């Protein structure tokens, strides 16, 4: 079953509330107008009965009615009764109850078969304790006629009122929900096409709709950035894998040639082995980052002595540093225990040290420091190499990003090391930062919370 659109729901609610409000107002006006008409009718009846009484002349023990006295005036009927309530002069309307009490100077209402009457009685004393009664009887038809007229007007005006309420409500709702329609249309166009740079216009959005529009535009911007990173990641990964694959293929083809010596064939196989190791390292890092993105990369945490881990990492990098005549100076505080994954922390330290060797100055030095600052263990790797320009500092943590392709395409550098370092540090509840100046070197700082016992 197809659900009713939101704009029609709001329109119906608006129209319904408006119609109810109008009926309440009209009911209030009808009630008040009826009371005013009734009060005016009663007051008019009283005045007319007193005018009728003025036409009765009283003597000592007798009375007489003026010759021109009238027992009908408009809708009012006049009558004269004796003290026993017997009708002497005049008449009563057809259907009026035959036996009704007389009430001096009081308003009474009596209901017959089809009508309701209002009466006003005046007691007229004369002679020696004798009384006459003058009564005026007015039909309530006048009030009923007004009420029927108002009801007929409501019956006629109700459909028109509902139609106007629906039209106005739909117009207001459509205008208010126009940004929502534009959001849906833009979202459909983005999902059905390739242009992720599209945004929802903000000119006509106001209040909460402006906030909703800004939220969606921010979401579209993040989607565009995410897809751009994904495309770049795929392109860079393909590029990184294509080079070693091409080398492996060419070396394999060369080794299979008939005129190749055994020594040359062995060299070719060594190149193939080296390239396959680089490919294995690249795929391993890609897999780690992919698992980290999906939350499936588990860390096996245990107490780790960061000073000993740093010393072991420096020993692993020492051979590469010696080839460039770079000295690694270690200042390691003992017994700095962190709760972490030993293998992952080793990757952090080795990556930072290998970067320092690769981008450091020949015959330069690298300073590796591990010390305690407050409740944190701080590891710093500082070199005196080429440094990093300020415009690159916030981008070096991106995957496959290289500041200088000429220096960054060297052995073992996939452009994934710093991205991996950042993820590992944050996964341990820590952080990593960098300070650098071109031509003077760089200093990377990793901060990890202290905790655990050896």
Sine and cosine of phi, psi and omega as CSV:
sin_phi,cos_phi,sin_psi,cos_psi,sin_omega,cos_omega
0.00,0.00,0.78,-0.62,-0.05,-1.00
-0.97,0.25,0.75,-0.66,-0.04,-1.00
-0.99,0.15,0.51,-0.86,-0.01,-1.00
-0.94,0.34,0.70,-0.71,0.03,-1.00
-0.87,0.49,0.45,-0.89,-0.05,-1.00
-0.87,0.49,-0.65,0.76,-0.06,-1.00
-0.90,0.44,-0.56,0.83,0.03,-1.00
-0.96,0.28,-0.58,0.81,0.07,-1.00
-0.88,0.48,-0.73,0.68,-0.01,-1.00
-0.90,0.43,-0.65,0.76,0.00,-1.00
-0.88,0.48,-0.72,0.69,-0.01,-1.00
-0.90,0.43,-0.64,0.77,0.06,-1.00
-0.89,0.46,-0.70,0.71,0.00,-1.00
-0.88,0.47,-0.75,0.66,-0.02,-1.00
-0.89,0.46,-0.68,0.73,0.00,-1.00
-0.88,0.48,-0.73,0.69,0.01,-1.00
-0.90,0.44,-0.63,0.77,0.00,-1.00
-0.91,0.42,-0.69,0.73,0.01,-1.00
-0.90,0.44,-0.71,0.71,0.02,-1.00
-0.87,0.50,-0.68,0.73,0.00,-1.00
-0.89,0.46,-0.69,0.73,0.01,-1.00
-0.89,0.45,-0.68,0.74,0.02,-1.00
-0.90,0.43,-0.61,0.79,0.05,-1.00
-0.89,0.45,-0.69,0.73,0.02,-1.00
-0.90,0.44,-0.71,0.70,0.00,-1.00
-0.90,0.43,-0.63,0.78,0.05,-1.00
-0.88,0.47,-0.67,0.74,0.05,-1.00
-0.89,0.46,-0.70,0.71,0.01,-1.00
-0.90,0.43,-0.64,0.77,0.01,-1.00
-0.89,0.45,-0.69,0.72,0.00,-1.00
-0.89,0.46,-0.71,0.70,-0.02,-1.00
-0.93,0.38,-0.63,0.78,0.02,-1.00
-0.92,0.40,-0.60,0.80,0.04,-1.00
-0.89,0.45,-0.68,0.73,0.02,-1.00
-0.91,0.42,-0.63,0.78,0.03,-1.00
-0.91,0.41,-0.70,0.71,0.02,-1.00
-0.89,0.45,-0.65,0.76,-0.01,-1.00
-0.91,0.42,-0.70,0.72,0.00,-1.00
-0.89,0.45,-0.67,0.74,0.02,-1.00
-0.91,0.41,-0.63,0.78,0.01,-1.00
-0.90,0.43,-0.67,0.74,0.02,-1.00
-0.90,0.43,-0.70,0.71,0.00,-1.00
-0.89,0.45,-0.63,0.77,0.02,-1.00
-0.92,0.39,-0.64,0.77,0.03,-1.00
-0.89,0.47,-0.69,0.72,0.02,-1.00
-0.87,0.50,-0.72,0.69,-0.01,-1.00
-0.88,0.47,-0.64,0.77,-0.04,-1.00
-0.93,0.36,-0.60,0.80,0.03,-1.00
-0.92,0.39,-0.64,0.77,0.03,-1.00
-0.92,0.40,-0.60,0.80,0.09,-1.00
-0.90,0.44,-0.61,0.79,0.04,-1.00
-0.91,0.42,-0.68,0.74,0.00,-1.00
-0.87,0.48,-0.52,0.85,0.03,-1.00
-0.88,0.47,-0.31,0.95,0.01,-1.00
-1.00,0.03,0.10,1.00,0.02,-1.00
-0.95,-0.33,0.88,-0.47,0.00,-1.00
-0.99,-0.11,0.77,-0.63,-0.05,-1.00
-0.97,-0.24,0.70,-0.71,0.15,-0.99
-0.94,-0.34,-0.18,-0.98,-0.04,-1.00
-0.87,0.49,-0.83,0.56,-0.01,-1.00
-0.84,-0.54,0.32,0.95,-0.03,-1.00
-0.55,-0.83,0.07,-1.00,0.03,-1.00
-0.48,-0.88,0.32,-0.95,0.09,-1.00
-0.48,-0.88,0.46,-0.89,-0.04,-1.00
-0.98,-0.17,0.62,-0.78,0.06,-1.00
-0.85,0.52,0.52,-0.86,-0.01,-1.00
-0.90,0.43,-0.53,0.85,-0.05,-1.00
-1.00,-0.08,0.22,0.98,0.00,-1.00
-0.89,0.45,0.63,-0.78,-0.06,-1.00
-0.89,-0.45,0.73,-0.68,0.00,-1.00
-0.99,-0.11,0.07,1.00,0.06,-1.00
-0.67,-0.74,0.72,-0.69,0.11,-0.99
-0.52,-0.86,0.96,-0.27,-0.09,-1.00
0.90,0.43,-0.82,-0.57,0.01,-1.00
-1.00,-0.07,0.07,1.00,-0.07,-1.00
-0.99,-0.13,0.72,-0.69,0.04,-1.00
-0.92,-0.40,0.74,-0.67,-0.01,-1.00
-0.95,-0.31,0.51,-0.86,0.04,-1.00
-0.48,-0.88,0.40,-0.92,-0.02,-1.00
-0.85,-0.53,0.72,-0.69,-0.02,-1.00
-0.84,-0.54,0.44,-0.90,0.11,-0.99
-1.00,0.07,-0.07,-1.00,-0.07,-1.00
-0.92,0.40,-0.35,0.94,0.03,-1.00
-1.00,0.03,-0.04,1.00,0.00,-1.00
1.00,0.05,0.27,0.96,0.04,-1.00
-1.00,0.04,0.65,-0.76,-0.05,-1.00
-0.95,0.32,0.82,-0.57,0.02,-1.00
-0.97,-0.23,-0.75,0.66,-0.05,-1.00
-0.71,-0.70,0.38,-0.92,0.02,-1.00
0.99,0.16,-0.30,-0.96,-0.03,-1.00
-0.46,-0.89,0.02,-1.00,0.06,-1.00
-0.84,-0.54,0.46,-0.89,-0.01,-1.00
-0.89,0.46,0.42,-0.91,0.03,-1.00
-0.90,0.43,0.74,-0.67,-0.02,-1.00
1.00,-0.02,-0.14,0.99,0.02,-1.00
-0.93,0.36,0.68,-0.74,-0.01,-1.00
-0.83,0.56,0.66,-0.75,-0.09,-1.00
-0.96,0.28,-0.55,0.84,-0.05,-1.00
-0.87,-0.48,0.96,-0.27,0.01,-1.00
-0.73,-0.68,0.63,-0.78,-0.02,-1.00
-0.96,0.29,0.48,-0.88,0.09,-1.00
-1.00,-0.10,0.69,-0.72,-0.05,-1.00
-0.75,-0.66,0.93,-0.37,-0.09,-1.00
-0.89,0.45,0.80,-0.59,0.08,-1.00
0.83,0.56,0.54,0.84,-0.02,-1.00
-0.79,-0.61,0.53,-0.85,0.05,-1.00
-1.00,-0.02,0.74,-0.67,0.05,-1.00
-0.74,-0.67,0.44,-0.90,0.06,-1.00
-0.84,-0.54,0.70,-0.71,0.02,-1.00
-0.77,-0.64,0.62,-0.78,-0.03,-1.00
-0.90,-0.43,0.80,-0.60,0.07,-1.00
-0.99,-0.12,-0.50,-0.86,-0.03,-1.00
-0.95,0.32,-0.68,0.73,-0.11,-0.99
-0.82,-0.58,-0.19,0.98,-0.12,-0.99
-0.71,-0.70,0.21,-0.98,0.08,-1.00
-0.85,-0.53,0.69,-0.73,-0.01,-1.00
-0.86,-0.51,0.48,-0.88,0.09,-1.00
-0.92,-0.40,0.73,-0.69,-0.01,-1.00
-0.84,-0.54,0.48,-0.88,0.12,-0.99
-0.68,-0.73,0.82,-0.57,-0.08,-1.00
-0.92,-0.39,0.63,-0.78,0.08,-1.00
-0.81,-0.58,0.80,-0.61,0.05,-1.00
-1.00,0.02,0.77,-0.64,-0.06,-1.00
-0.88,-0.48,0.98,-0.19,0.03,-1.00
-0.98,0.21,0.57,-0.82,0.08,-1.00
-0.39,-0.92,0.28,-0.96,0.05,-1.00
0.85,0.53,-0.56,-0.83,-0.06,-1.00
-1.00,-0.09,0.99,0.17,0.07,-1.00
0.97,0.23,0.24,0.97,0.01,-1.00
-1.00,-0.03,0.43,-0.90,-0.03,-1.00
-0.66,-0.75,0.51,-0.86,0.19,-0.98
-0.88,-0.47,0.38,-0.92,0.06,-1.00
-0.82,-0.58,0.76,-0.65,0.11,-0.99
-0.93,-0.36,0.76,-0.65,-0.04,-1.00
-0.80,-0.60,0.67,-0.74,0.15,-0.99
-0.91,-0.40,0.74,-0.68,-0.02,-1.00
-0.87,-0.49,0.84,-0.55,0.00,-1.00
-0.85,-0.52,0.74,-0.67,0.04,-1.00
-0.97,0.25,0.55,-0.84,0.05,-1.00
-0.99,0.11,0.20,0.98,-0.05,-1.00
-0.88,0.48,-0.57,0.82,-0.01,-1.00
-0.87,0.50,-0.72,0.69,0.04,-1.00
-0.91,0.42,-0.68,0.73,-0.02,-1.00
-0.89,0.47,-0.61,0.79,0.03,-1.00
-0.89,0.46,-0.69,0.73,0.03,-1.00
-0.89,0.45,-0.69,0.73,0.01,-1.00
-0.88,0.47,-0.69,0.72,0.02,-1.00
-0.89,0.46,-0.60,0.80,0.02,-1.00
-0.90,0.44,-0.69,0.73,0.01,-1.00
-0.90,0.44,-0.67,0.74,0.01,-1.00
-0.89,0.46,-0.67,0.75,0.03,-1.00
-0.90,0.45,-0.65,0.76,0.05,-1.00
-0.88,0.47,-0.64,0.76,0.03,-1.00
-0.90,0.43,-0.66,0.75,0.00,-1.00
-0.89,0.46,-0.63,0.78,0.00,-1.00
-0.95,0.30,-0.66,0.75,-0.10,-0.99
-0.99,0.16,-0.35,0.94,-0.09,-1.00
-0.86,0.51,-0.78,0.63,0.03,-1.00
-0.86,0.50,-0.64,0.77,0.03,-1.00
-0.91,0.42,-0.66,0.75,0.01,-1.00
-0.89,0.46,-0.69,0.72,0.01,-1.00
-0.90,0.44,-0.67,0.74,0.00,-1.00
-0.88,0.47,-0.71,0.70,0.02,-1.00
-0.90,0.44,-0.67,0.75,0.01,-1.00
-0.89,0.46,-0.67,0.74,0.04,-1.00
-0.90,0.44,-0.69,0.73,-0.02,-1.00
-0.90,0.44,-0.74,0.67,0.00,-1.00
-0.92,0.40,-0.67,0.74,0.00,-1.00
-0.89,0.45,-0.67,0.74,0.01,-1.00
-0.91,0.42,-0.65,0.76,0.00,-1.00
-0.89,0.46,-0.71,0.70,0.00,-1.00
-0.91,0.41,-0.70,0.71,-0.03,-1.00
-0.91,0.42,-0.68,0.73,0.00,-1.00
-0.88,0.47,-0.66,0.75,0.02,-1.00
-0.92,0.40,-0.64,0.77,-0.02,-1.00
-0.94,0.35,-0.57,0.82,-0.06,-1.00
-1.00,-0.10,0.15,0.99,0.01,-1.00
-0.85,0.53,-0.66,0.75,0.07,-1.00
-0.87,0.50,-0.54,0.84,0.03,-1.00
-0.91,0.42,-0.67,0.74,0.06,-1.00
-0.88,0.48,-0.66,0.75,0.01,-1.00
-0.92,0.38,-0.59,0.81,0.07,-1.00
-0.88,0.47,-0.74,0.67,0.00,-1.00
-0.89,0.46,-0.70,0.71,-0.03,-1.00
-0.91,0.43,-0.70,0.71,0.01,-1.00
-0.91,0.42,-0.65,0.76,0.02,-1.00
-0.89,0.45,-0.65,0.76,0.04,-1.00
-0.90,0.43,-0.67,0.74,0.00,-1.00
-0.91,0.42,-0.62,0.78,0.01,-1.00
-0.93,0.36,-0.70,0.72,-0.02,-1.00
-0.93,0.37,-0.46,0.89,-0.03,-1.00
-1.00,-0.07,-0.06,1.00,-0.03,-1.00
-0.77,-0.63,-0.32,-0.95,-0.05,-1.00
-0.88,-0.48,-0.02,1.00,-0.04,-1.00
-1.00,0.00,1.00,-0.08,0.00,-1.00
-1.00,0.07,0.02,1.00,0.02,-1.00
-1.00,0.07,-0.09,1.00,0.01,-1.00
-0.90,0.43,0.59,-0.81,0.05,-1.00
-0.71,-0.70,0.37,-0.93,0.01,-1.00
-0.99,0.15,0.77,-0.64,0.03,-1.00
-0.86,0.50,0.65,-0.76,-0.05,-1.00
-0.96,-0.29,-0.05,1.00,-0.13,-0.99
-0.89,0.46,-0.65,0.76,-0.10,-1.00
-1.00,-0.08,-0.02,1.00,-0.02,-1.00
-1.00,0.09,0.67,-0.74,0.01,-1.00
-0.70,-0.71,0.47,-0.88,0.10,-0.99
0.85,0.53,-0.78,-0.62,-0.04,-1.00
-0.90,0.45,-0.55,0.84,0.02,-1.00
-0.91,0.41,-0.59,0.81,0.07,-1.00
-0.90,0.43,-0.64,0.76,0.04,-1.00
-0.90,0.43,-0.67,0.75,0.03,-1.00
-0.90,0.44,-0.67,0.74,0.02,-1.00
-0.88,0.47,-0.71,0.70,0.02,-1.00
-0.88,0.48,-0.63,0.77,0.00,-1.00
-0.89,0.45,-0.71,0.70,0.00,-1.00
-0.91,0.40,-0.66,0.75,0.02,-1.00
-0.89,0.45,-0.61,0.79,0.07,-1.00
-0.91,0.42,-0.64,0.77,0.03,-1.00
-0.91,0.42,-0.67,0.74,0.02,-1.00
-0.89,0.45,-0.62,0.79,0.02,-1.00
-0.90,0.44,-0.66,0.75,0.03,-1.00
-0.92,0.40,-0.62,0.78,0.05,-1.00
-0.89,0.45,-0.69,0.73,0.01,-1.00
-0.88,0.48,-0.69,0.72,0.02,-1.00
-0.90,0.43,-0.64,0.77,-0.01,-1.00
-0.90,0.43,-0.71,0.70,0.01,-1.00
-0.91,0.41,-0.60,0.80,0.03,-1.00
-0.90,0.45,-0.67,0.74,0.03,-1.00
-0.91,0.42,-0.61,0.79,0.00,-1.00
-0.91,0.42,-0.70,0.71,0.04,-1.00
-0.89,0.46,-0.68,0.74,0.00,-1.00
-0.91,0.41,-0.64,0.77,0.02,-1.00
-0.88,0.48,-0.72,0.69,0.01,-1.00
-0.88,0.47,-0.68,0.73,0.00,-1.00
-0.90,0.44,-0.71,0.71,-0.03,-1.00
-0.92,0.39,-0.65,0.76,0.01,-1.00
-0.89,0.45,-0.65,0.76,0.03,-1.00
-0.89,0.45,-0.67,0.74,0.00,-1.00
-0.90,0.44,-0.70,0.72,-0.02,-1.00
-0.90,0.43,-0.58,0.82,-0.01,-1.00
-0.99,0.14,-0.47,0.88,-0.05,-1.00
-0.91,0.41,-0.63,0.77,-0.04,-1.00
-0.89,0.45,-0.80,0.60,0.02,-1.00
-0.91,0.42,-0.53,0.85,0.04,-1.00
-0.91,0.42,-0.67,0.74,0.02,-1.00
-0.89,0.45,-0.65,0.76,0.02,-1.00
-0.90,0.43,-0.71,0.71,0.00,-1.00
-0.87,0.50,-0.69,0.72,-0.03,-1.00
-0.91,0.42,-0.71,0.70,-0.03,-1.00
-0.91,0.42,-0.64,0.77,0.01,-1.00
-0.93,0.37,-0.59,0.81,0.03,-1.00
-0.92,0.40,-0.68,0.74,0.03,-1.00
-0.89,0.45,-0.64,0.77,0.00,-1.00
-0.92,0.39,-0.65,0.76,-0.02,-1.00
-0.92,0.40,-0.41,0.91,-0.03,-1.00
-1.00,0.07,-0.09,1.00,0.01,-1.00
-0.94,0.34,0.51,-0.86,-0.10,-1.00
-0.95,0.30,-0.54,0.84,-0.11,-0.99
-1.00,-0.03,0.26,0.97,0.00,-1.00
-1.00,0.04,0.69,-0.72,0.00,-1.00
-0.97,0.23,0.25,-0.97,-0.01,-1.00
-0.90,0.43,-0.59,0.81,0.01,-1.00
-0.91,0.41,-0.68,0.73,0.02,-1.00
-0.92,0.39,-0.62,0.79,0.03,-1.00
-0.90,0.43,-0.63,0.77,0.02,-1.00
-0.91,0.42,-0.65,0.76,0.03,-1.00
-0.89,0.45,-0.65,0.76,0.03,-1.00
-0.89,0.46,-0.66,0.75,0.02,-1.00
-0.92,0.40,-0.58,0.82,0.05,-1.00
-0.90,0.44,-0.65,0.76,0.05,-1.00
-0.89,0.45,-0.68,0.74,0.01,-1.00
-0.88,0.47,-0.68,0.73,0.01,-1.00
-0.89,0.45,-0.67,0.74,-0.01,-1.00
-0.90,0.43,-0.70,0.72,0.00,-1.00
-0.91,0.41,-0.61,0.80,0.01,-1.00
-0.92,0.39,-0.57,0.82,0.07,-1.00
-0.90,0.43,-0.66,0.75,0.05,-1.00
-0.90,0.44,-0.66,0.75,0.04,-1.00
-0.89,0.45,-0.65,0.76,0.01,-1.00
-0.89,0.45,-0.67,0.74,0.03,-1.00
-0.90,0.44,-0.68,0.73,0.00,-1.00
-0.89,0.46,-0.74,0.67,-0.01,-1.00
-0.89,0.45,-0.61,0.79,0.01,-1.00
-0.89,0.45,-0.68,0.73,0.02,-1.00
-0.92,0.39,-0.65,0.76,0.05,-1.00
-0.87,0.49,-0.67,0.74,0.01,-1.00
-0.90,0.43,-0.65,0.76,0.02,-1.00
-0.88,0.47,-0.72,0.69,-0.01,-1.00
-0.92,0.38,-0.61,0.80,0.02,-1.00
-0.91,0.42,-0.67,0.74,0.05,-1.00
-0.92,0.40,-0.58,0.81,0.04,-1.00
-0.90,0.44,-0.67,0.75,0.02,-1.00
-0.88,0.47,-0.60,0.80,-0.03,-1.00
-1.00,0.01,-0.01,1.00,0.01,-1.00
0.97,0.25,0.31,0.95,-0.06,-1.00
-0.97,-0.25,0.00,1.00,0.01,-1.00
-1.00,0.08,0.97,-0.24,-0.06,-1.00
-1.00,0.06,0.64,-0.77,0.08,-1.00
-0.96,-0.27,0.78,-0.63,0.03,-1.00
-1.00,-0.06,1.00,-0.04,-0.12,-0.99
-1.00,0.07,0.61,-0.79,0.05,-1.00
-0.39,-0.92,0.27,-0.96,0.04,-1.00
-0.87,0.49,0.78,-0.62,-0.03,-1.00
-0.78,-0.63,0.76,-0.65,0.10,-0.99
-0.99,0.14,0.95,-0.30,-0.11,-0.99
-0.91,0.41,-0.54,0.84,0.02,-1.00
-0.91,0.42,-0.71,0.70,0.03,-1.00
-0.91,0.42,-0.63,0.78,0.03,-1.00
-0.89,0.45,-0.64,0.77,0.02,-1.00
-0.91,0.41,-0.64,0.77,0.03,-1.00
-0.89,0.45,-0.66,0.75,0.01,-1.00
-0.91,0.42,-0.65,0.76,0.01,-1.00
-0.91,0.43,-0.65,0.76,0.01,-1.00
-0.90,0.44,-0.60,0.80,0.03,-1.00
-0.91,0.41,-0.61,0.79,0.02,-1.00
-0.91,0.42,-0.55,0.83,-0.09,-1.00
-1.00,-0.02,-0.17,0.99,-0.12,-0.99
-0.84,0.54,-0.63,0.78,-0.03,-1.00
-0.89,0.46,-0.72,0.70,0.02,-1.00
-0.91,0.42,-0.59,0.81,0.02,-1.00
-0.92,0.39,-0.60,0.80,-0.01,-1.00
-0.91,0.41,-0.57,0.82,0.01,-1.00
-0.88,0.48,-0.46,0.89,0.02,-1.00
-0.96,-0.28,0.19,0.98,0.04,-1.00
0.84,0.54,0.67,0.74,0.01,-1.00
-0.97,-0.25,0.74,-0.67,0.01,-1.00
-1.00,-0.07,0.70,-0.72,0.06,-1.00
-0.96,-0.27,0.92,-0.40,0.00,-1.00
-0.99,-0.16,0.82,-0.58,-0.07,-1.00
-0.94,-0.35,0.75,-0.66,0.11,-0.99
-0.80,-0.61,1.00,-0.03,-0.19,-0.98
-0.90,-0.43,0.87,-0.49,0.07,-1.00
-0.98,0.21,0.69,-0.72,-0.03,-1.00
-0.98,0.19,0.34,-0.94,0.14,-0.99
0.85,0.53,0.62,0.78,0.15,-0.99
-0.99,-0.12,0.99,-0.17,-0.13,-0.99
-0.99,-0.14,0.78,-0.62,0.11,-0.99
-0.84,-0.54,0.43,-0.90,0.05,-1.00
-1.00,-0.04,0.95,-0.30,-0.08,-1.00
-0.35,-0.94,0.06,-1.00,0.06,-1.00
-1.00,0.02,0.90,-0.43,-0.11,-0.99
-0.86,0.52,-0.71,0.71,-0.02,-1.00
-0.89,0.45,-0.66,0.75,-0.01,-1.00
-0.93,0.38,-0.66,0.75,0.02,-1.00
-0.91,0.41,-0.57,0.82,0.07,-1.00
-0.89,0.45,-0.63,0.78,0.05,-1.00
-0.88,0.48,-0.66,0.75,0.01,-1.00
-0.86,0.51,-0.78,0.63,-0.07,-1.00
-0.91,0.41,-0.70,0.72,-0.01,-1.00
-0.91,0.42,-0.68,0.73,0.01,-1.00
-0.87,0.50,-0.73,0.69,-0.02,-1.00
-0.91,0.42,-0.65,0.76,0.01,-1.00
-0.93,0.37,-0.66,0.75,0.03,-1.00
-0.90,0.43,-0.62,0.78,0.08,-1.00
-0.89,0.46,-0.67,0.74,0.01,-1.00
-0.89,0.46,-0.61,0.79,0.04,-1.00
-0.93,0.38,-0.71,0.71,-0.08,-1.00
-0.92,0.40,-0.64,0.77,-0.07,-1.00
-0.98,-0.19,0.04,1.00,0.00,-1.00
-0.98,0.20,0.15,-0.99,-0.01,-1.00
-1.00,0.05,0.68,-0.73,0.03,-1.00
-0.87,0.48,0.66,-0.75,-0.07,-1.00
0.89,0.46,0.40,0.92,0.04,-1.00
-1.00,-0.08,-0.40,-0.92,-0.02,-1.00
-0.59,-0.81,0.38,-0.93,0.08,-1.00
-0.81,-0.58,0.74,-0.67,0.00,-1.00
-0.95,-0.32,0.88,-0.47,0.03,-1.00
-0.95,-0.31,0.89,-0.46,-0.07,-1.00
-0.84,-0.55,0.71,-0.70,0.15,-0.99
-0.77,-0.63,0.86,-0.52,-0.04,-1.00
-0.51,-0.86,0.14,-0.99,-0.01,-1.00
-0.98,-0.21,0.72,-0.69,0.10,-0.99
-0.73,-0.69,0.96,-0.27,-0.04,-1.00
0.91,0.41,-0.83,-0.56,0.01,-1.00
-0.98,-0.22,0.41,0.91,-0.03,-1.00
-0.81,-0.59,0.52,-0.86,0.19,-0.98
-0.99,-0.13,0.81,-0.59,-0.10,-0.99
-0.90,-0.44,0.79,-0.61,0.04,-1.00
-0.89,-0.46,0.80,-0.59,0.00,-1.00
-0.85,-0.52,0.70,-0.72,0.10,-1.00
-0.85,-0.53,0.91,-0.42,-0.10,-0.99
-0.83,-0.55,0.73,-0.69,0.03,-1.00
-0.81,-0.59,0.16,-0.99,0.02,-1.00
-0.90,-0.45,0.63,0.78,-0.09,-1.00
-1.00,0.00,-0.57,-0.82,-0.16,-0.99
-0.97,0.25,-0.35,0.94,0.01,-1.00
0.97,0.24,0.00,-1.00,-0.04,-1.00
-0.75,-0.66,0.73,-0.68,0.02,-1.00
-0.93,0.37,0.53,-0.85,-0.05,-1.00
-0.82,0.57,-0.58,0.82,-0.05,-1.00
-0.93,0.36,-0.21,0.98,-0.02,-1.00
-0.98,-0.21,-0.18,0.98,-0.17,-0.99
-0.88,0.47,-0.60,0.80,-0.04,-1.00
-1.00,0.06,-0.03,1.00,-0.04,-1.00
-0.96,-0.28,-0.23,0.97,-0.10,-1.00
-0.93,0.38,-0.26,0.97,0.00,-1.00
-1.00,0.08,-0.12,0.99,0.03,-1.00
-0.96,0.27,0.51,-0.86,-0.03,-1.00
-0.94,0.35,0.69,-0.72,0.02,-1.00
0.92,0.39,0.20,0.98,0.00,-1.00
-1.00,0.10,0.75,-0.66,0.05,-1.00
-0.79,-0.61,0.73,-0.68,0.01,-1.00
-0.91,0.41,-0.69,0.72,-0.06,-1.00
-0.69,-0.73,0.94,-0.35,-0.02,-1.00
-0.87,0.49,-0.51,0.86,-0.03,-1.00
-0.91,0.42,-0.62,0.78,0.03,-1.00
-1.00,-0.01,-0.47,0.88,-0.15,-0.99
-0.99,0.11,-0.12,0.99,-0.03,-1.00
-0.99,-0.11,0.28,0.96,-0.04,-1.00
-0.96,0.28,-0.06,-1.00,-0.09,-1.00
-0.88,0.47,0.78,-0.62,0.10,-1.00
0.98,0.19,-0.02,1.00,-0.03,-1.00
-0.99,-0.16,0.97,-0.26,-0.02,-1.00
-0.99,-0.17,-0.14,0.99,-0.07,-1.00
0.99,0.13,0.18,0.98,-0.01,-1.00
-0.95,-0.31,-0.19,0.98,-0.12,-0.99
-0.86,0.51,-0.78,0.62,-0.06,-1.00
-0.94,0.34,-0.55,0.84,0.09,-1.00
-0.88,0.48,-0.64,0.77,0.02,-1.00
-0.93,0.36,-0.65,0.76,0.03,-1.00
-0.86,0.52,-0.72,0.69,-0.03,-1.00
-0.88,0.47,-0.71,0.70,-0.02,-1.00
-0.90,0.43,-0.68,0.73,-0.03,-1.00
-0.90,0.44,-0.70,0.72,-0.01,-1.00
-0.87,0.49,-0.72,0.69,-0.02,-1.00
-0.94,0.35,-0.56,0.83,0.04,-1.00
-0.91,0.41,-0.36,0.93,0.05,-1.00
-1.00,-0.07,0.18,0.98,-0.01,-1.00
0.98,0.21,0.30,0.95,-0.02,-1.00
-0.91,-0.41,-0.40,-0.92,-0.03,-1.00
-0.44,-0.90,0.26,-0.96,0.08,-1.00
-0.67,-0.74,0.63,-0.78,-0.02,-1.00
-0.61,-0.79,0.21,-0.98,-0.03,-1.00
-0.62,-0.78,0.61,-0.80,0.17,-0.98
-0.79,-0.61,0.73,-0.68,-0.08,-1.00
-0.45,-0.89,0.42,-0.91,0.06,-1.00
-0.62,-0.79,0.82,-0.58,-0.04,-1.00
-0.81,0.58,0.75,-0.66,0.03,-1.00
1.00,0.07,-0.16,0.99,-0.05,-1.00
-0.87,-0.49,-0.18,0.98,0.06,-1.00
0.93,-0.38,0.00,-1.00,-0.05,-1.00
-0.71,-0.70,0.44,-0.90,0.07,-1.00
-0.72,-0.69,0.89,-0.45,0.04,-1.00
-0.98,-0.18,0.70,-0.71,-0.04,-1.00
-0.82,-0.58,0.82,-0.57,0.05,-1.00
-0.93,-0.38,0.79,-0.61,0.02,-1.00
-0.90,-0.43,0.78,-0.63,0.00,-1.00
-0.75,-0.66,0.62,-0.78,0.01,-1.00
-0.94,0.35,0.67,-0.74,0.07,-1.00
-0.95,0.30,0.51,-0.86,0.04,-1.00
0.22,-0.97,0.40,-0.92,0.02,-1.00
1.00,0.02,0.28,-0.96,0.03,-1.00
-0.81,-0.59,0.57,-0.82,-0.01,-1.00
-0.92,0.39,0.00,0.00,0.00,0.00
